[in-house]
Amino acid sequence: MAKRTNLNRGREGAGGGDVRIAIVICTKDRPEALRETLRSVWSQSRAPDELLIIDDGRMDDATQADIARDAAHASTRFIYHRKNEPGLTRSRNVAAQQASADVLIYLDDDVTCAANLVEEIATIMADSRVAAVSPVIEEPRLGGRTAQLWQLGYRIAGWWRVRPDVDAAVRGAPPTILAWEPQRVRLLIHLSGAAMALRRDVVLANPFDETLTQYALGEDREMGYRLAPSHWMIEARNTSVVHRRETGGRGDPRRFGFMTSRNYLYILTKTCRMSPGRWAMVVWSLLLIGLMHAAWGLVQRDHWLELRGMIGGVRAFVAERFRSVPASPNRSPSVRERGHRSRSPFESLQRSVLAGPRNALAADSKPLRVLFVTNRLEPGGAELMLASLAKHLPARGVQPVIACLKDAGPLAADLRGHGIAIHDQLLHHKTDVAVIARLRRLLHDEAIDVVTVAHSGGDRMFWSTLAAATRRMPVVVWSHWFPREGHQHFETANRALYRFVDVFVALGERQRQAMIRHEKVPAGRIAVIRNAIELDAFIGRSRGAARRALRLADDQFAVGIVANLREEKRHDVFIRAARTLAGRFPNIRFLIIGDGPNRDAVQAAAEASGLDHERLRLLGARHDVPDLLLGLDVACLCSEVECFSVSMLEAAVCGVPFVAPDVGCLGEFLVHEQTGLLTRPADSEGLAMSVERLATDAALRHRIVEAARRRAIHEFGVEHMAGAFSDLFAVVVARGPRKRSAAIRPNQVAATAG
């Protein structure tokens, strides 16, 4: 690699010294361009903490060794990752997962950075309110009259003139630098893929859209448009990046044209409120650019190929809209949905659910009968949610029936008391193929219209999907698991049955994206229906009675965690935070509510903490959680794996501020410093600091409590969830089972099961 300068200029003393910076370069078979880019990286006034090279090509060992040597000289951690599947958006998401720095500076492999790039971005992003920064991008000057006319045509066409609506109030207080140093920065509405810096936690929470494949034309614009309504994005005017735009990687004009139009339409309808006037602007843009290609195509064949690609992209987009399933049948409309004219068979469902829960069935119509298949009705999160849903569906024209592969479990008696039929002991052993016949008979005897798998993967999904397929019956899979890299939940056998599943239900948008990315679930078949709670269960409860039940004095500050004692719930993080806080606040008390297989380990960690039984108490399994929550001053979770917590919603309704790691879909309810406090996963110090903030800042505590309670009551009552499911079932039945070449015949089941 080239000779380096300034490598010994450390991070200490540089601007934004507490902000850890990673530079990410996604590359494919352009070694000379990459070397030139790295020359400017190694010349930075502040060396980056990490360098990640995400390679879609085949970098030779010598080049890797050179980069590793340069990184070591700069005291920069070097990570090289070669991907087998191409795609820029995937590369950028992989980088966010592998990095550990606070901020990721994404660079194209054909840029030259100003020497102060890292230092300037670190200084600006020392303010935690700044989510993203772009430097000034210096593009090559267009030479020749033809190129200048082409650029003028794009301006006349109004390309990307449609932009998302932004409400500053939603983004919260602006960064200080906007008011104090306006000459140094300005607000942005979109980012530039050539060079853009984003907080790593923002990328993890809002990953790059992997449906924008290959070199993902417009992925930077899509990310910026998606973040703009809720995040502060800034242009750093005192630093710059020269985009050299070296050749290579975009050689197929037809493919380029396809991505130009398809991605343009997809991004705008996903992120912007599309009024008739805006649609007119989009049509004008595409028509004018198409005419430009037609005119230039008279002298250059590539323009004709690009025009054909653009036409194909428009056709593909229209086809996608007809096939699409709404992403979220019970949430407030996302930026993609607001003003979007859907043409899918689910269009009426989408509009009605966004307006609030209702009964999709006519009052005099025959109730739909839905079979929910689970393993056992035990007091776990997914099973409790199923029980709550089942009680509220009959009022919405849906009669639930529950099938348990094992014994019915402790929740069955209450459900039977509500008139819900429960069938159990259906699966006699792991390879009991005869369960197909039992399920088929049950589907016939109970006159079932839809089969719903109440959780993802495992025997319940495999056997029930096969049984439904033999009768050409619609299948819904209700997933409560948040997939991660290397931790998929759908087994190979169940993945083979995806084509027989009509709709997968996720609990949040982040889970939906993770299911697409890690479980390879088709994006057009995932709906989002969030968990909900029985609001009536919290009426008439007394905080004073709860405090007495917990043996808490009036002057004691109670911090509790409500979670099953399982390893992934990370009670050790809670106990370490308790030990940190106990020395600072003599009146603080810590309560662990729940039981589970990790009880002995949690008990041992509590005893090893040195805290006596009055300061740190394990209460075991409790059936009066609503009562106990009212007695807490702060509730929290410490999970490293979580999907959409019910205890988070319960705490909100009880008026108890909630602290949790930003994992799974928790951040879709917990907005930091608005409806809760977010920490990093497995960060006991961060948890302790958050609890201390709430203990010492009554105004913050009150603001969070009011906002969280208001949102939980308005959006997360079980009636919303029941309304969304009843509407979804009605549409699935009306549409009929997915088109397949043929249904599975009963005599094929044994071979499939094997």
Secondary structure as GFF3:
##gff-version 3
##sequence-region A 1 754
A	DSSP	beta_strand	21	27	.	.	.	ID=ss1
A	DSSP	alpha_helix	31	41	.	.	.	ID=ss2
A	DSSP	beta_strand	50	55	.	.	.	ID=ss3
A	DSSP	alpha_helix	61	73	.	.	.	ID=ss4
A	DSSP	beta_strand	77	82	.	.	.	ID=ss5
A	DSSP	alpha_helix	88	98	.	.	.	ID=ss6
A	DSSP	beta_strand	103	107	.	.	.	ID=ss7
A	DSSP	beta_strand	111	113	.	.	.	ID=ss8
A	DSSP	alpha_helix	117	124	.	.	.	ID=ss9
A	DSSP	beta_strand	130	138	.	.	.	ID=ss10
A	DSSP	alpha_helix	145	157	.	.	.	ID=ss11
A	DSSP	alpha_helix	168	171	.	.	.	ID=ss12
A	DSSP	alpha_helix	176	180	.	.	.	ID=ss13
A	DSSP	beta_strand	185	187	.	.	.	ID=ss14
A	DSSP	beta_strand	195	199	.	.	.	ID=ss15
A	DSSP	alpha_helix	200	205	.	.	.	ID=ss16
A	DSSP	alpha_helix	219	227	.	.	.	ID=ss17
A	DSSP	beta_strand	232	243	.	.	.	ID=ss18
A	DSSP	alpha_helix	253	271	.	.	.	ID=ss19
A	DSSP	alpha_helix	276	296	.	.	.	ID=ss20
A	DSSP	alpha_helix	301	323	.	.	.	ID=ss21
A	DSSP	alpha_helix	347	354	.	.	.	ID=ss22
A	DSSP	beta_strand	368	374	.	.	.	ID=ss23
A	DSSP	alpha_helix	381	392	.	.	.	ID=ss24
A	DSSP	three_ten_helix	394	396	.	.	.	ID=ss25
A	DSSP	beta_strand	398	404	.	.	.	ID=ss26
A	DSSP	alpha_helix	412	417	.	.	.	ID=ss27
A	DSSP	beta_strand	421	423	.	.	.	ID=ss28
A	DSSP	alpha_helix	435	445	.	.	.	ID=ss29
A	DSSP	beta_strand	450	454	.	.	.	ID=ss30
A	DSSP	alpha_helix	458	470	.	.	.	ID=ss31
A	DSSP	beta_strand	475	478	.	.	.	ID=ss32
A	DSSP	alpha_helix	492	495	.	.	.	ID=ss33
A	DSSP	three_ten_helix	498	500	.	.	.	ID=ss34
A	DSSP	beta_strand	503	506	.	.	.	ID=ss35
A	DSSP	alpha_helix	509	518	.	.	.	ID=ss36
A	DSSP	three_ten_helix	523	525	.	.	.	ID=ss37
A	DSSP	beta_strand	526	528	.	.	.	ID=ss38
A	DSSP	three_ten_helix	535	538	.	.	.	ID=ss39
A	DSSP	alpha_helix	543	549	.	.	.	ID=ss40
A	DSSP	beta_strand	557	562	.	.	.	ID=ss41
A	DSSP	three_ten_helix	567	569	.	.	.	ID=ss42
A	DSSP	alpha_helix	571	582	.	.	.	ID=ss43
A	DSSP	beta_strand	588	593	.	.	.	ID=ss44
A	DSSP	alpha_helix	599	608	.	.	.	ID=ss45
A	DSSP	beta_strand	616	620	.	.	.	ID=ss46
A	DSSP	alpha_helix	625	630	.	.	.	ID=ss47
A	DSSP	beta_strand	634	636	.	.	.	ID=ss48
A	DSSP	alpha_helix	646	654	.	.	.	ID=ss49
A	DSSP	beta_strand	658	661	.	.	.	ID=ss50
A	DSSP	three_ten_helix	666	668	.	.	.	ID=ss51
A	DSSP	beta_strand	677	679	.	.	.	ID=ss52
A	DSSP	alpha_helix	684	696	.	.	.	ID=ss53
A	DSSP	alpha_helix	698	715	.	.	.	ID=ss54
A	DSSP	alpha_helix	718	735	.	.	.	ID=ss55
A	DSSP	three_ten_helix	746	748	.	.	.	ID=ss56
A	DSSP	alpha_helix	749	753	.	.	.	ID=ss57
###
